[in-house]
Every structure is written in structure tokens, then in C-alpha cells.
Amino acid sequence: MALLQIAEPGEAPPRKPQRLAVGIDLGTTNSLVATIRNGIPVVLPDEEGRPLLPSIVRYGAERVDVGYAAEAAQSHDPQNTIVSVKRLMGRGLADLSDARRFPYRFIDAPGMVQIQTRAGVKTPVEISSEILKALRVRAEHTLDGELAGAVVTVPAYFDDSQRQATKDAARLAGLNVLRLLNEPTAAAIAYGLDNGSEGLYAVYDLGGGTFDLSILKLSRGVFEVLATAGDTALGGDDFDHRIYCWVLETSGVGPLSPGDTRLLMMKAREAKENLTIHASAPVVATLSSGDQIDVALTANTFASITQTLIGKTLGPVKKALRDAKLAPSDIKGVVMVGGATRMPQIQKAVAEFFGQPPLNNLNPDQVVALGAAIQANVLAGNRAKGEDWLLLDVIPLSLGLETMGGLTEKIIPRNATIPIARAQEFTTFKDGQTAMAIHVVQGERERVADCRSLARFELRGIPPMVAGAARIQVTFQVDADGLLSVSAREQTTGVEAAITVKPSYGLSDADVARMLEESYAHAADDMTARALAEAQVEAERVAAATASALAVDGELLALQERVAIDRALAEVRRLIPGSDRRALHAAVEALNRATQDFAARRMNRSVAQALTGRSVDALN
Amino acid sequence: MIDFSQDHFALFGLMPRYRLDHGRLDAAYRRLQSEVHPDRHASAAEAERRLALQSSARVNEAYRALKNPVDRAQYLLSLNGIDALSETDTALPEEFLEHQLTRREAVSDAVDKGDSEALVRLHSEAQAEMRELDSVLESELDKAHELRAASTTVRKFKFLSKLAADIESAIADLEG
């Protein structure tokens, strides 16, 4: 117990004690907590001196086990022992392309998938909070006091739903979240401050289940992230899975029980770790059926069966360089982060790509937590003299709105420095429209259906006006945690609606990175689709306007004229659902020509009516 | 905190001119962020943290607008009451448009053929033209004060930078 200090009356109070702050790396495979002690960042180990906490939660009959205790149970109680929960954060069942890989009893729920366990239905947020709670308890026990706050790290490529889920989990664990910090940026802080480096750096961060690549400019105490890219469903787990598949193929064993699957996945991971220093690794296991597995995996075979995965990490590397308008040779150093970067074939691929050996002088398992601890200490108000460095991070994916025709209007582009606020004006599409549905999306694709849906809300109470007269300003604000809030306001009347974006039901796309990849692959398709959608919207607008004009002023037309317009209108309506943009465009043009005289006559009539003093209301 | 009524140039202590000293802009940006960034106010009261968020967002937005030449020119014109990119005023000289249409066709031809060399050539052409427009803008905005003419130049510039960006993504697409 810490003793309370009491000042003598009339005397100056004792020097303000340091506020306890920690950095937490909530990883797919392992999690860590670190703090600053005597000015030095250190990882806090458990009572047995182990720095890592396996990110595994077991729901037992009477209690919840976290870490090593849970790990020991995973092959005999796989359905209640949850590993790699980070891969489920902010994800719906439909988003999980690899759902079958997990032995859990999934429940499809709006927003985020849930898991049926012995202790009831659990969300990924609740499961993650058990891990965070264990780390909080460890820190409070070691530091002997309550925590003032924590910095929790997230993959840079996490989208808004995944970030929000992480923050919710931390709150649920009783932590005061000082900041969500991007993992590669945290690593850069630990690395950069340690080495006093200046220049352009790349951080290659391959964790258990996520991959990030960030490019930073370090100069005079400013860490400026220039670009970030990644894949939130690619990590060391996938390399284990490749070994697992190879073992199944080589040994020819049939379908496995969930327990055997988990057992073999553990053996695969051991083999992977073995191959970091050895040329060959044995995989030996006895299955529940009694069948024996005994095979040897060589480093060469391992490299060849994981070549595709390594290639998948180089895509985001190239993209981030392009976004930052840099060449590989501009990079002064490549920092390796995450246990998975220990694999020799990864070290080799990165060295080849950048033309220099990567930097490995900090422990890749710990560097993220250490950087988070440094940031937490500063944010908690323990900034020491001379510690005036500043961190400028970016948002990984573009944020936008759905507009007519299912198209995305980007409001904030990817790699914009946060915090940021950006407003854009929209207007109504129909006469007398009193409500507007606002659909917030995140992603790079042109079509809303290909982006991640973040939230939907409605602005109501817009006074009836003619189409296009209302001025609706939609403001996007992204805070320093990378979290979005959106508000909408009708400018002429001040009608307002606001939300903080909470994950809404996700779409079928399995992960954000694939969406981005596809946005490049389908750039040409997108342009065509966009042009067609725009033409359809225009055609609908013209058709609706013509129909309403005919209803009001149809008697201004001679029979022959009326027939011609009706025919042109029918042709437009016939072509709208089709995909022939040119034909549709031509039909709209024809309708415009057919109605030219009619429009002039209507105009004359309304001017004449205005002159005779009839009010606009009386016309309706 | 910062004065929200200031224009972007005044915010960074710069003269409202198209031609900028980017070194000074960068230095002023860092100075301002060092003061207003939410990380500097993380343990402050709610109201101060909110203000820090707004101020920092404003500084980021202003910096972005001044850093990019098209945005900067457009912003300078808007300070003079001209909306260079307003929907009702999108006219561009026919000659320019025809030239650009030909170019767009060349781009889609090169994409179809997978000819990345042609794309690189078209890209450097577009960039050369943008450099030219950059000096035109300097003389129109900073010297002659021909704002209407500058407005047309901004539209051309915007057109070209969109083209350049599209070529870049097409090249990236081909390279995989």
C-alpha cells in the first residue's frame, strides 16, 4: 500500500506525484502493458516474470481465464476458449471470409458477430475487455495505484468500426482511454526517440492477425505520418494456417475435430517459430482418433508455401509509397515490428524490396507497447522538460457519403492528417422533400455497395422547397483517435441532426484491404459504372420533371405535340433500368428537345400569372 | 487558442499570395500544431479539449488548402469573392477541352493496351502543363490581378490534376 502524503497546514503541498499511465498493445496473439519507470519505458511482466499475455480468453464453468491459463485449455475446450478475437472486432459474420477457420459457435448479429460460450453470448468487445482487464489489474498491482489513463494501440489500417470497438472494450475494462494510437506510429516513437533519428522511415508491422505499413517523416521532434496502408486480415496466424494445411496434405489425415484443429494449429505455430533459427522443424502430434502425425517442414518448403502471403504484404508497401509520392530508395530505414517479422523469408523480402537490411535493434514484440507507454506518460501530463515532440497521424481510409445512384462522395480522403473536420453541401432531389437519409461509408471504391457502411441517419424537418433549393451542410469530424462523428444541418432553417458514428451492420466485403485492392483492379469498371449511374439519375430527374409539368400544364399542348412528348418520355423510362448509357443519354436529349417549346410556354404562363398577382400558393 | 475568423494565410502569418515560401508554411504549421494539438491538452478539461480538437482540425484544413496549388489558388479567389469551381461557371476554352478529350482517349487507349510507357509519357506531359499553369497563376494572381482569367486557369489546373491522378492510378494498376 502506498502511504498517503499529508502536507503541514500552511506549507506547500508535496510535489505532485507522477500520474500512473500505461501503454497497452492489444495484439491478435499476445498483449502487453508497459509504463515509464524512472524515465525509461519498460514492459510490466506478470508475477512469473513473463512479459507477454497470450490474447486468449476461456469461459470456464465458474470463472474466466485469460492468458497462459486459457492457452493450456484451448485444445480440449476450443469452443469456449477464444483466440485471435482481434480479428472479429467491428466485424459482422459476413465480413469474415475465414469464419470456418474458427471453431466457435458464431451468432450473426447486427454490427458485430457474437459467440455462444458456456458463460452465455459474448461479443468480441466483451472478450477483448477481459484481456484488457487482466492487463489493467497487472499494472495496478505492479505500480501499486490506480491508473490515470491508458493509451491503447490499434492497427493503423483499422477502420472506424474496429477502432470504436477497441475503445469500447477498453472502457468496459475500466480504463480511461487517453488515446487510440496506431501501432506502427507507436513503434516509430519508441524507435525514433531511442535513436534520435531524422528522415523518412517505413514501419513494416506484421502482427498475429494484421498487417500495417506506415511511412513517417521524423524531423525536429515531429513524427509526421505521410501515408499508411495495410490489411486487417493478414498476419502470423495465416502463416500458421499455411503450415497447418501443408501438414494435412502431407500426412493425408481427414477432417479434424475442433480440438485437433486447434492442436495442429499450435504445432504449426511452434514449427514456424522453430524455423526462425533452424533449417527444418518437426511437426509431431497424436490426434484424438489415435492417429499419429510426424512430418518435417524445411525452411525452403516453408518459404515456398508462404510466398503468396509475403507478396500480399508488398502490395500495401507499394501503395503507401505511391500515396506518399516516394520511391523505395527514399527510405532511410525500415523498422520491423511484430513477432511475425522474425521469419527469415520476410526479413529477406523486405531487404530486397528496400535495398537495405531492415532495422531489428528493438524487440519486435515489445516496441509497440513501449511507444504507447511513452505517449501515455506525456498525455497524462507527465511531460518532462525537453519532451516537446509532437505526433501527427493520418486516417487510413477515405470517408464519404452515399449520393444518388449508389455512388460515394468522398468527404475526407485517406491519409488526411487528423484531427480533421470537413463540410460539404448537398441539396434535395425532389420538390417538397422534407427528409434526407444520410449514409456514411468508409472505403476507396466508387460504389457505396463496395465500401464499408458505417452508419445511417436522417435529417428530418426540412421545410418543403423546390428540388435543389435546400442547402444541407454535412460535417465530418475525425478526432485524434481516428474516430468519426457526423452532423448535418439545413442552412436556411437551421434544422440539425448529429450522430457519433457507431458501427452499423457491415456489408458482405470481408475486409477493408481487399476493398482497396479491388478499387485498383476495378478502376475501369468503376468509371463506367459511375457514368451509367449518373446518366440514370439525370434521366430520372428529367422524366419526373416532365411528368409533373404535363400534369400541371398539359393543356398548353396540341394533341400532336403531346403524343411526341409522351413517346419520348416512355423511351427514357424504358431505358433507365438498362445499361446502355449512350442510348439513355440520347433519349434524354430527345426528350429535352421535344419539350423545349412546352417549357417556354409554361414559363410565359407563369410570368403572366405572376404579373396578374396570383400568389404562388394559389397555383398548387 | 487560434482566431477562427482569420483567413488561412493570416493563420500562418503569411501574405495572401499564390507564390508561397513552403519552408515558412511548414515551420508555422508545426509551430501552431505544437500549441493546439489535442495531445497537448489530453489531460485538460472537456471544454479545452474540445477547443483543441477544433483548433487542430482548423490548422490541418488550412495547411492542406495552402499546400496544394489548385486549392490555394481557389482559396485566394474565394477571398476575393470568386468561386472558381462553382457549378454555374464551368466554362473552359473549347480548344483546351478538345485537347484534353484527345488526351483522355490516349489514356484509355494506353490502359487498354497495357502500355505503361505511354502512360508515363502522358503523365509527364500533364505535369509539364501544370508547371506552366503554376507560373501563369503566379502572374495572374500575384502580379496582374487578373482574377477572372485566374479563375479559368484554376479550372484548367483542376482538370489536369484530375487527369494526372487518374493516370497515376492507371499506372499503379498496371504495375499491380
Contacts between the chains, C-beta under 8 A, distances in Angstrom:
chain1	res1	chain2	res2	distance
A	19	B	43	7.7
A	148	B	43	8.0
A	149	B	43	7.9
A	178	B	42	5.5
A	178	B	43	7.9
A	179	B	39	7.2
A	179	B	42	6.8
A	220	B	30	7.6
A	222	B	30	5.6
A	315	B	176	7.7
A	318	B	172	7.6
A	318	B	175	7.5
A	319	B	172	7.4
A	322	B	168	7.2
A	322	B	172	5.7
A	375	B	39	7.8
A	378	B	39	7.1
A	379	B	39	6.2
A	379	B	42	3.8
A	379	B	43	6.7
A	380	B	42	7.5
A	380	B	43	6.0
A	381	B	42	7.7
A	381	B	43	4.1
A	388	B	34	6.9
A	390	B	30	7.3
A	390	B	33	6.1
A	390	B	34	5.3
A	390	B	37	6.1
A	390	B	39	6.9
A	390	B	40	7.8
A	391	B	39	6.2
A	392	B	33	6.5
A	392	B	37	7.6
A	416	B	60	7.6
A	416	B	64	7.2
A	417	B	60	4.9
A	417	B	63	7.7
A	417	B	64	7.5
A	418	B	60	7.4
A	419	B	38	6.3
A	419	B	53	5.3
A	419	B	56	5.0
A	419	B	57	4.4
A	419	B	60	6.8
A	420	B	57	5.2
A	420	B	60	5.2
A	420	B	61	6.5
A	421	B	54	7.2
A	421	B	57	4.2
A	421	B	58	7.4
A	421	B	61	6.7
A	422	B	61	6.9
A	477	B	53	7.7
A	477	B	57	6.7
A	479	B	38	7.1
A	479	B	53	5.7
A	480	B	37	7.5
A	480	B	38	4.2
A	480	B	39	6.6
A	480	B	53	7.0
A	480	B	56	7.5
A	520	B	169	6.7
A	520	B	172	6.2
A	520	B	173	5.1
A	521	B	173	7.1
A	523	B	169	5.8
A	523	B	170	6.8
A	523	B	173	5.6
A	524	B	111	6.6
